[in-house]
Amino acid sequence: MDPSSLPFELRLSLRRGTVYYFQHRGLLSETSHYFVVMNTDPQRDTVLLLAVASSQVDKIRERRKNLPPETLVEVSPGDYVGFTKPTLVDCNQVFELDRAELVSRYQAKSIRSHPDLPLEILNRVCEGILASPRVDEAYKELIRP
């Protein structure tokens, strides 16, 4: 897809590691969550692949206790300016967001952009997704460096 079809601000900011805060219909929760863009080339892909972050650390650890430990990436508030509580990125589930929907949400101001995830944490999330037995291989191909 042609990156020039994106609004100017998104062309400047959309990259692997971009963090958005919004409500996603794929989650049962009615509240907004932090999502991290994981595609290698999100400006050209038609769909964004997103990892979700949650402050429900114990709940997620319990739910994912039988999966490889590297598929849960803990981030403390001191490691990422956007988080105010200990947060877990669950690498066992990748969410899709159609590029057109991103643009629509951006124009409607129903999605907020946050500082990019630091590279060290982003790399751990990538490794966690690639290590997860629950993530589809087609997704892994779009995420693999």
Residue, then its C-alpha position, 0 to 999 in steps of 0.5 A: m500500500d502507498p504510504s502517501s495515502l496516510p494523513f501527514e501526521l501518521r506518515l511521520s509517526l507510524r512505525r514499528g514501536t508506535v504506541y496507541y491508546f484506544q478501545h479495540r473490539g477484539l478485547l472484552s473490556e470496555t476500557s481503552h488499552y495501550f497497543v504497540v505496532m509490531n509490523t516491520d513496515p506498517q506504512r505499507d501493510t494494509v493491516l496493523l498488527l498490535a500487541v496489547a499492554s495491560s496493568q492486570v499483571d497477575k491476572i495475565r500471568e495466571r491466564r498464561k502460566n502454561l506458555p513460555p515465560e518470554t511471551l510475557v514482557e513486563v514493563s515498569p513505569g520507569d522503563y516507559v514514560g507512558f505507563t504509570k503502573p507495572t504493565l505486561v505486554d502479552c505476546n500470545q495474542v496479536f490484534e489486527l487493526d485495518r489501516a483504513e480504520l486507523v485513519s478513521r479513528y485518527q481523524a475522529k480523535s478516538i485514538r491517542s498516540h503515545p511515545d514509542l516503546p523503547l527499542e530494548i523493550l520492543n525487541r523483547v516483545c518481538e522475540g516474545i511474539l515469535a516464541s509464542p505457540r499461539v500466534d499465527e505464522a502469517y503474523k510472525e512473517l509480518i513481524r519478523p525483522 
